[in-house]
Amino acid sequence: MKKEIPWSLIILKLKKESTVEEDHRLGAWLADSGNREVFEELRMLWDKIQTNASNYTPDTDYYWKELTRRMKAGVTVQTGEPNRKRIFRMWKYVAAACIIVAVSFSFYLGHLANTPDDVFLEYKNIGGKSIASLPDRSSVWLHTNTKLNIDMQHQKDERIVTMQHGEAYFDVAHDKNKPFIVQIDGVRIVVHGTKFNVEAFPDMENIYVSLLEGSVSLDTEYERRLLSPGETATYNKNSRRLSVSKDDVLFAASWTKDQIVFEQRSLRDICRFLGKWYHVKIYLDPAIADNIEYTFTLRNEPLEEILRLMARINPIGYTFNEENELSIYKSKKLNSNSKLPMNNAVK
């Protein structure tokens, strides 16, 4: 009789979220000694990654390579039938590897069925920024409030990623025979191996695709445009029109960096980076002198900590409104309910 790996039960057990009934069902599957061996191997790797991630330096490359090595070798599991064995091949362990890598970076991977044709991967980052390895060895940075889906059922001739919303920076593994495609809200981005940033938050009227290396084509229902390094494509979700222009693509991807060093940079310039880094809309009081400058290094400090330090250096005040939008002004003349006009937003 064919026995399937109960991935959903294994995930819940590893995350310590399983119920008594789910533990009982998993226990029935683990009664087979071969199944127990598979589970213990997954739990060992899980524990190693969790220990590593607790120090904020998860060595994902090592664990991915180790899992890949084991996937290629295959694992022999007894089926309970005399003199017969079943090999769980690489596609099964791809799912397990994605589970471990994704959860260790605060992503959630769910909706795994018991057959390879129904595997559905979901990557989600709620706050801050995180990096993940996709099944094809491509890397992707995810910004705050970002969600990606990969339907493994449709990956034979193309590598398709559906981006639901947010901002992501892709470093795509080259494969000339299998294009990498990002689909999002009316735009289809086709690449073969490149680095690009996609910004598409729900509250934005436009989708921005900034190309750092390689080349990509963008398809909409009306047109196809080729993007070259140093260019940004802007797709308006209302008009469904696409435009391409030269742009500061390094700034577009600056949020993925470990740190940014400011040396005598103007307040307006710094606010552009703060808005990008923390994904917050900033309104700057025009009364603030243009000669206000700062020198400091931005790492992973909370935004309010950075603002407090800036306020000590120069006479500025700041407030957040109910929409978590930030206003910066010359002195503490605004109350907590005030907001500067929309046309003063830093761009």
Secondary structure, DSSP 4 states (H G I P E B T S, - for coil): ------HHHHHHHHTT---HHHHHHHHHHHTSHHHHHHHHHHHHHHHHHHHHHTTT---HHHHHHHHHHHHHH-EEEE-SSTT-EEEE-HHHHHHHHHHHHHHHTT-------SSGGG-EEEEEE-SS-EEEE-TTS-EEEE-TTEEEEEEGGG-SS-EEEEEEEEEEEEEPPP-TTS-EEEEETTEEEEESS-EEEEEE-TT-SEEEEEEEES-EEEE-SS-EEEE-TTEEEEEETTT--EEEEE--HHHHTGGGSS-EEEEEEEHHHHHHHHHHHHT--EEE-TTS-TT-EEEEEE-S--HHHHHHHHHHHSS-EEEE-TT--EEEESSS-S-TT----GGGB--
